[in-house]
Amino acid sequence: MLKFIFPLIILLGCSTSPKVTQNSHHESYEKKREEFLGYWVGEMPTKDGKFLRWLVERRPDGSFTLTSLLKKSPDDPVKFQPQEAFFEIGMWGVSSDIYFTATRQYFEKGKISNFDTTQSGLYDAYQILFFDGKTMKYRSLETHEEFTMKKIPKGDPVEL
């Protein structure tokens, strides 16, 4: 009987050290995660010469809403029309230098519908290249395309 108890005591005594590592990683993860919350806007030229602008709202519960506006040029006076817009709704997260999204629903013309979540294109992972709480540069792990978003300060107007 003592042959089994002694190894068990040694194993139980060793089990406390991984918790310290997990807790310190968890604390830094939570701090970084808080900086991702709120409204972020990005823009970039498209391959066909147009201009894409997108707006993401990330919430503390891990949900996000994304909408975009395609313009002929950066100075195109076309305005965002929410009633005609297409919104993506899903979950987001960040771990170390990886930002990821899982799109689950879409909102179009006043109606929320579910995507078929078995489609792999609804799941995206990005390597964060730069992040300071105000600007985020990131690269798609699938396409290697790079994007930049800027945080919209609280109180500033949120528009596309």
QUIDAQUI-V637372 format. One line per field, one symbol per residue. ss: DSSP state (H for helix, E for strand, - for the rest). psi: psi as a letter, one per 30 degrees, with the letter a starting at -180 (. if undefined). burial: + if it has 24 or more other C-alpha atoms within 12 Angstrom, else -. Layout:
ss = ???
psi = ???
burial = ???
This chain:
ss = -HHHHHHHHHHHHH--HHHHHHHHHHHHHHHHHHH--EEEEEEEE-----EEEEEEEE----EEEEEEEEE----------HHH-EEEEEEEEEE--EEEEEEEEEEE--EEEE-----HHHEEEEEEEEE---EEEEEE-----EEEEEE---------
psi = efeeeeeeeeeeffffefeeeeeeeeeeeeeeeefflakkklklllfggakkklkkjklfggllkkllkklelfgkgklkjefglkkkkalllkkbgkklljkellkkhgkklkljgfkfffkkkkkjekkgfekkklkkfefgkklkkkkjkkflkjl.
burial = -------------------------------++-++++++++++-------+++++++---++++++++++--------------+++++++++---++++++++++---------------++++++--+----++++-------++++++-------+
